Amino acid sequence: MSSWKRRTGHSGQLWKSCGGKWEPGRCSFSNSLLVVQRNCQGKETCQLKADVELFLDHGVTDPCPDLQSRLLAVDYDCVPLSRPAPLFDAKRETFRSGVTPHYLLVADHTTSCAQKSIVEVSATEAAEVYNLNDARRVCSLHHQCSYFIWDFKSHQATFCSGDGWKRTEKSHGFTIGVKPSQFSIPGYAVYLNYAGICTEPNIVDKKGCINHVKDGAILCSAREQCEFWTASISPGLVSLPGYDHHLWLCSGPPTMMPRDGFVFAAKAQNETSVQPEALLEELARPSEIDLFRFPQGYPTASEVDRAKSLKQAEDSRLVGQIY
């Protein structure tokens, strides 16, 4: 048994020993990184049985058929396990610029992905995609992947580069997942799959059919009284179809609630400034929201399901945003 650390540095290789020295052999398995990640990612330590079968590629019976006597040598680096700082600094009582690490999910929608925009993944990676979480993991492994389209019926994902996710169309059985880096906006703490609730008189402005979610940052920054903004990417509201790509600019203390396909963003502060005391007292702390501990007043899962079945708004306060 070989002992492994949690994170990998570069691909392991099959080697042969000669005269007591380690020398490169005639073959290697380029997808060994994915194998180790699948078994060891997130663990302080892990053990893998160092044999050829562990690293076999999909459909390949032996990656080194010409080597009669083989030894497996592996070299992987370790990196510290660290949790990103929450977007809300509780000590300084300010927001930090950044975006949550969760993919934006646009359910029951699909989009185009031109042939030149398709991100090619290995056969091994494609074979390991069984659900949305697997699709997110594979997209994260490829820098050029900016979004994916998941087909629930065929259990297949298409990985894409570019901004095709901005042009969506309703299609049952499909979900679009957009990489968080697509929503990195300087000067704002951005929460994906959350809606910010505000009602009159706290609605500073509202816009329909916005072209880009970053329009919210431009419009909010131009208004001193705007504290945060929220936008619906495609799904809109369950009870009121048609409110996709809408934007609300808001002032006062925000209430955040989980909602796939929505974006919530609050103005980030520098280290010397402090937000209004009233806002700090009533704000649902983002660090708690990241851990999915919602304060009293958020709809429970059963309440959301019931509202969807009755085609009613999940929260009456959310309806107040509609004009």
C-alpha positions as CSV (number, residue, x, y, z in Angstrom):
1,M,0.0,0.0,0.0
2,S,1.2,3.5,-0.8
3,S,0.3,6.5,1.3
4,W,-1.0,9.5,-0.4
5,K,-1.7,13.1,0.5
6,R,-4.9,14.9,-0.3
7,R,-4.0,17.0,-3.3
8,T,-2.1,16.2,-6.4
9,G,0.7,18.1,-8.1
10,H,1.5,16.3,-11.4
11,S,0.5,13.0,-13.1
12,G,2.0,9.8,-11.8
13,Q,3.8,7.5,-14.2
14,L,4.7,3.9,-14.7
15,W,8.4,3.3,-14.3
16,K,10.9,0.4,-14.5
17,S,13.8,-0.1,-12.2
18,C,17.3,-0.6,-13.6
19,G,20.5,-1.1,-11.6
20,G,19.0,0.4,-8.5
21,K,18.0,3.6,-10.2
22,W,14.6,4.9,-11.1
23,E,14.3,5.5,-14.8
24,P,11.3,6.5,-16.9
25,G,9.6,3.5,-18.6
26,R,8.0,3.5,-22.0
27,C,4.5,4.4,-21.0
28,S,2.5,6.6,-18.6
29,F,-1.1,7.2,-17.8
30,S,-2.0,10.8,-18.3
31,N,-5.3,10.6,-16.4
32,S,-3.8,9.4,-13.1
33,L,-4.4,12.9,-11.6
34,L,-8.2,12.3,-12.0
35,V,-7.9,8.9,-10.4
36,V,-6.1,10.3,-7.3
37,Q,-8.5,13.2,-7.0
38,R,-11.5,11.0,-7.1
39,N,-10.1,8.8,-4.3
40,C,-8.2,11.4,-2.1
41,Q,-9.6,14.9,-2.7
42,G,-10.6,16.5,0.6
43,K,-8.9,13.9,2.8
44,E,-6.0,14.6,5.2
45,T,-4.4,11.3,4.1
46,C,-5.5,8.4,2.0
47,Q,-4.1,5.0,0.8
48,L,-4.3,3.5,-2.7
49,K,-3.3,0.1,-3.7
50,A,-0.4,0.8,-6.1
51,D,-1.2,-1.6,-9.0
52,V,-1.7,-1.2,-12.7
53,E,-5.4,-2.0,-12.4
54,L,-6.1,1.2,-10.4
55,F,-4.9,3.4,-13.2
56,L,-6.4,1.6,-16.2
57,D,-8.0,4.0,-18.7
58,H,-11.6,3.4,-19.7
59,G,-11.7,0.5,-22.2
60,V,-7.9,-0.2,-21.9
61,T,-6.9,-3.5,-20.4
62,D,-3.2,-2.7,-19.9
63,P,-1.5,0.7,-20.5
64,C,1.9,-1.0,-20.7
65,P,1.6,-4.3,-22.5
66,D,5.2,-4.5,-23.5
67,L,6.7,-4.3,-20.0
68,Q,7.0,-7.6,-18.4
69,S,8.4,-6.5,-15.0
70,R,6.9,-3.2,-13.8
71,L,7.1,-1.0,-10.8
72,L,4.8,1.9,-10.1
73,A,6.3,5.2,-9.1
74,V,4.2,8.2,-8.2
75,D,5.0,11.7,-7.3
76,Y,2.3,14.0,-5.9
77,D,2.6,17.2,-4.0
78,C,0.5,18.3,-1.0
79,V,-1.2,21.7,-0.5
80,P,-2.7,23.0,2.7
81,L,-6.4,22.4,3.2
82,S,-7.9,25.9,3.7
83,R,-11.4,27.2,3.6
84,P,-11.9,30.5,1.7
85,A,-12.7,33.5,3.9
86,P,-16.4,34.3,4.0
87,L,-17.6,37.2,2.0
88,F,-18.8,38.9,5.1
89,D,-16.0,39.9,7.6
90,A,-17.8,39.6,10.9
91,K,-14.9,41.2,12.8
92,R,-14.8,44.3,10.7
93,E,-18.5,44.1,9.8
94,T,-17.9,44.7,6.2
95,F,-18.4,42.8,2.9
96,R,-15.4,41.5,1.0
97,S,-15.2,41.5,-2.8
98,G,-15.6,38.0,-4.2
99,V,-18.1,35.4,-5.3
100,T,-19.3,32.2,-3.7
101,P,-17.7,29.0,-5.0
102,H,-21.0,27.5,-6.0
103,Y,-22.0,27.2,-9.7
104,L,-25.1,29.2,-10.8
105,L,-27.8,26.7,-11.7
106,V,-30.4,27.5,-14.3
107,A,-32.9,24.7,-14.1
108,D,-35.2,23.6,-16.9
109,H,-33.2,25.6,-19.4
110,T,-30.7,24.9,-22.1
111,T,-28.5,26.9,-24.4
112,S,-26.4,26.6,-27.5
113,C,-22.7,25.5,-27.6
114,A,-21.0,26.0,-30.9
115,Q,-18.6,23.3,-32.1
116,K,-15.7,25.7,-31.6
117,S,-16.8,26.4,-28.0
118,I,-17.0,22.7,-26.9
119,V,-14.4,21.9,-24.3
120,E,-13.0,18.4,-25.1
121,V,-12.6,16.2,-22.0
122,S,-10.9,12.8,-21.8
123,A,-12.8,9.5,-22.1
124,T,-12.1,8.8,-18.5
125,E,-13.5,12.2,-17.3
126,A,-16.6,11.8,-19.5
127,A,-17.2,8.3,-18.1
128,E,-17.0,9.6,-14.5
129,V,-19.9,12.1,-15.0
130,Y,-23.0,10.6,-13.4
131,N,-24.7,13.7,-12.0
132,L,-24.6,17.5,-11.7
133,N,-21.9,17.4,-9.0
134,D,-19.7,15.3,-11.3
135,A,-20.3,17.8,-14.2
136,R,-19.2,20.7,-11.9
137,R,-16.1,18.8,-10.9
138,V,-15.0,18.2,-14.5
139,C,-15.7,21.7,-15.6
140,S,-13.6,23.0,-12.7
141,L,-10.7,20.9,-13.9
142,H,-10.6,22.8,-17.2
143,H,-9.7,26.4,-17.1
144,Q,-11.4,27.1,-20.5
145,C,-14.7,25.6,-19.3
146,S,-17.1,28.5,-18.4
147,Y,-20.4,26.5,-18.3
148,F,-21.9,23.1,-18.9
149,I,-25.3,21.8,-20.0
150,W,-26.5,18.8,-18.1
151,D,-29.1,16.4,-19.8
152,F,-30.9,14.5,-17.0
153,K,-32.4,12.0,-19.5
154,S,-29.2,10.9,-21.1
155,H,-27.0,11.6,-18.0
156,Q,-24.5,13.4,-20.2
157,A,-22.9,16.8,-19.9
158,T,-21.6,19.2,-22.6
159,F,-18.8,21.4,-21.5
160,C,-18.4,24.8,-23.1
161,S,-16.3,28.0,-23.2
162,G,-17.5,31.5,-23.9
163,D,-20.7,33.3,-22.8
164,G,-23.4,31.1,-24.5
165,W,-25.0,30.7,-21.1
166,K,-26.4,34.2,-21.3
167,R,-28.7,33.2,-24.2
168,T,-31.0,30.5,-22.7
169,E,-34.3,28.9,-23.7
170,K,-36.7,26.9,-21.6
171,S,-36.3,23.1,-22.0
172,H,-37.5,20.6,-19.5
173,G,-34.9,18.0,-18.4
174,F,-31.9,20.3,-18.8
175,T,-29.9,22.4,-16.4
176,I,-27.2,24.9,-17.1
177,G,-24.3,25.3,-14.7
178,V,-22.2,28.5,-14.9
179,K,-18.8,28.7,-13.3
180,P,-18.5,31.2,-10.4
181,S,-15.6,33.1,-12.1
182,Q,-18.1,34.3,-14.7
183,F,-19.6,36.5,-11.9
184,S,-16.5,38.0,-10.3
185,I,-17.3,41.7,-10.0
186,P,-14.8,44.1,-8.4
187,G,-16.4,46.0,-5.4
188,Y,-19.2,43.5,-4.8
189,A,-19.8,40.4,-2.7
190,V,-21.7,38.1,-5.1
191,Y,-23.9,35.2,-3.9
192,L,-25.0,32.8,-6.6
193,N,-28.4,31.0,-6.3
194,Y,-29.7,33.6,-3.8
195,A,-32.3,36.3,-4.2
196,G,-32.3,39.5,-2.2
197,I,-35.8,40.6,-1.1
198,C,-36.7,44.2,-1.0
199,T,-40.1,45.9,-1.3
200,E,-41.3,49.5,-1.6
201,P,-40.1,52.0,-0.5
202,N,-36.6,50.2,-0.6
203,I,-36.7,49.5,-4.3
204,V,-34.3,52.1,-5.8
205,D,-34.9,51.0,-9.4
206,K,-36.0,48.0,-11.4
207,K,-35.2,46.9,-14.9
208,G,-36.5,44.3,-17.3
209,C,-34.6,42.3,-19.9
210,I,-31.1,43.2,-18.7
211,N,-28.3,42.1,-21.1
212,H,-25.8,41.1,-18.5
213,V,-25.8,40.4,-14.8
214,K,-23.0,42.9,-14.4
215,D,-25.4,45.6,-15.4
216,G,-26.6,45.4,-11.8
217,A,-23.1,46.5,-10.5
218,I,-23.0,49.4,-13.0
219,L,-26.4,50.7,-12.1
220,C,-26.0,50.2,-8.3
221,S,-22.6,51.9,-8.2
222,A,-24.1,54.9,-9.9
223,R,-26.7,55.3,-7.0
224,E,-25.4,56.2,-3.6
225,Q,-28.6,54.9,-1.9
226,C,-28.3,51.5,-3.5
227,E,-26.9,48.9,-1.0
228,F,-27.4,45.7,-3.0
229,W,-29.0,44.4,-6.1
230,T,-30.5,41.1,-7.2
231,A,-31.1,39.7,-10.7
232,S,-33.0,36.7,-12.1
233,I,-31.0,35.0,-14.9
234,S,-33.6,32.8,-16.5
235,P,-36.1,31.0,-14.4
236,G,-37.8,34.1,-13.0
237,L,-40.4,33.5,-10.3
238,V,-42.3,30.2,-9.9
239,S,-45.7,31.8,-9.7
240,L,-45.2,34.6,-12.3
241,P,-43.6,33.3,-15.6
242,G,-41.8,35.8,-17.7
243,Y,-39.8,37.6,-15.1
244,D,-36.5,36.3,-16.4
245,H,-33.4,38.6,-16.8
246,H,-34.9,41.1,-14.4
247,L,-33.0,43.4,-12.1
248,W,-33.9,45.1,-8.8
249,L,-31.7,47.8,-7.1
250,C,-32.4,48.0,-3.4
251,S,-31.6,50.0,-0.3
252,G,-31.8,49.1,3.4
253,P,-31.3,45.8,5.1
254,P,-31.5,42.8,2.7
255,T,-33.1,39.5,3.3
256,M,-31.6,36.7,1.4
257,M,-33.3,33.5,0.4
258,P,-32.1,30.5,-1.6
259,R,-33.3,30.6,-5.2
260,D,-31.6,28.8,-8.1
261,G,-30.9,31.1,-11.1
262,F,-30.8,34.3,-9.1
263,V,-27.8,36.5,-8.2
264,F,-27.5,38.6,-5.0
265,A,-24.7,41.2,-4.7
266,A,-23.9,43.7,-1.9
267,K,-21.5,46.6,-2.1
268,A,-18.1,45.7,-0.6
269,Q,-16.5,48.1,1.8
270,N,-12.9,49.0,2.3
271,E,-11.1,48.2,5.5
272,T,-11.8,51.6,7.1
273,S,-15.5,52.0,6.3
274,V,-18.3,50.5,8.3
275,Q,-21.8,49.8,7.1
276,P,-24.9,51.4,8.8
277,E,-25.6,49.9,12.1
278,A,-29.2,49.0,11.2
279,L,-28.0,47.1,8.2
280,L,-25.5,45.1,10.3
281,E,-28.2,44.2,12.9
282,E,-30.7,42.9,10.4
283,L,-28.4,41.4,7.8
284,A,-28.4,37.6,7.5
285,R,-24.7,36.9,7.8
286,P,-23.3,35.5,4.6
287,S,-20.9,33.2,6.5
288,E,-24.0,31.5,8.0
289,I,-25.7,31.3,4.7
290,D,-22.7,29.6,3.1
291,L,-23.2,26.8,5.7
292,F,-26.9,26.6,4.9
293,R,-28.0,27.6,8.3
294,F,-30.9,29.9,7.5
295,P,-32.5,32.2,10.1
296,Q,-36.1,32.0,11.0
297,G,-38.3,33.4,8.3
298,Y,-36.8,31.6,5.3
299,P,-39.2,29.1,3.7
300,T,-38.7,25.5,4.5
301,A,-38.2,22.9,1.8
302,S,-41.7,21.6,2.2
303,E,-43.1,25.2,1.9
304,V,-41.2,25.7,-1.3
305,D,-42.4,22.4,-2.7
306,R,-46.0,23.2,-1.8
307,A,-45.8,26.6,-3.4
308,K,-44.4,25.1,-6.6
309,S,-47.2,22.5,-6.7
310,L,-49.9,25.2,-6.2
311,K,-48.0,27.6,-8.5
312,Q,-47.9,30.2,-5.8
313,A,-45.1,32.5,-4.8
314,E,-42.8,30.9,-2.2
315,D,-42.6,34.0,-0.2
316,S,-45.1,36.9,-0.3
317,R,-42.3,39.4,0.2
318,L,-40.8,38.3,-3.1
319,V,-44.0,39.2,-5.0
320,G,-43.5,42.7,-3.8
321,Q,-40.6,43.1,-6.2
322,I,-42.8,42.6,-9.2
323,Y,-44.1,45.6,-11.1
